[in-house]
Each structure stands twice: as C-alpha cells, then as structure tokens.
Amino acid sequence: MEISNEGLAPAYTLKRLAEWNHNYLVTSLGSFGDRVVAGDQISSISQLKITENEVVLEARDYGPLYPVAVEALDSKNLICANVRLLALL
C-alpha cells in the first residue's frame, strides 16, 4: 500500500504483489531444475515453474490427496505419499 499526503486527506493506493495459488497449508516441497512441487495438506499438489521474474502454475491436482511428502522426479513426473486417516466408530 502506498500513501500520498498531497492534500487534506491521505490518498491510499493498493498494489498487487502476488497471486493466490490455491494452496492453503504447504507441508512438503520437492524440486527438479526450474520446477517446484508443493504438497498442500488440505487440498492436494501443485507444480510450479520458476522463471526469471515470476512463479508460473503449470499443473494442479484438485483431488483431496492430503499429501505428506512430494518429490519431483523430472519436469513432468513426481512421486507423492499420503496418510490415510481412519475413524473408529
């Protein structure tokens, strides 16, 4: 946020700094070259490409995987492990 005091009342300007990537609670990261795989404990996994100026979303799995560990094997393949929660009734 930028504040300008050129008048009687200050003027506020909002600047976009980042974009939300639909990851809530990232608990595991893996990488290979310029790719990063993020394991989100609540939703699933995302593959990001790191460029010179930004982070670009390449792929996202919307299924409720609940990953506890992820690793990028190469630019197109990854391995992931999850924990299966069992409720005793």
N, C-alpha and C positions, 0 to 999 in steps of 0.2 A: 504494500500500500504506500502510495506517495501522498504527501500532504503539501499543499500550497497555501501560503499565508498572504496572498496578494489581494486582499480585500478585507471587509469587515469580518466575514466568517471564513474559516478554513475550508478549502475545497479538497475532497478526497478522490483519488483515482485508484482503481483496482487494476492490477496487472496479473495476467495468468502466468504462473510459474511452472506448473506441471499439470499433467492429466491423470485422472484416476484410471487405474489399470484393472479394476475389479478384483484386486487381491485384498483380502481382509487381514489375515494373520499369517504372514510368510514365516514358515518354520524351517525350511530347508532350501538351499540353493545349490545348483550344480552349474558347471560351465564347460564350454569347449570352444576354443578360438574366440570369436566375437559373439557367441550365443550364451545366454544365461537362462537356466530353467528355474522357475520359482515354484515351490510346493506350498500351497496355501492350505492351512489346516482346516479351514471352514469350507472352502469351495473346491478347488482342485489344483491343476497345474497350468502354468503359462510358459511359453517360450518367447524370449525377448532377444532382439538383435541390437548390439551396441554399435552405433555409428559414431562418426566424429562429433556430431552435435546433439544427438538425441538417442533415446531408447525407443525402439520400434517393436510393437507387439506383432509377432509372427504367427503364433498359434495359441489357442486356449481350449482346454477341455472343461466343459460346463458340468460334467457328471460329478456327483458327490463322492470323490475318491478318498478324501481325508488322508493325504499323503504324510508320511513321517520322514521319508528320505527320497531324494531325487538326485539323479546324476545324468548329465548329458554325455552320450557315447560318441556322437558326432553331430554334424549340423542338422540332421534330420531324425535322429533316434535318441531315445532316452530310456532310462530304467527308473522305476518308481516302486516304493514299498508303502503299504498302508497297514493300519492296525484295525482289526475288525473288533468292534465293540459288541459284547453280548450282554443282554439284560436278562437277569434271572427273575422269573416271576413266581 
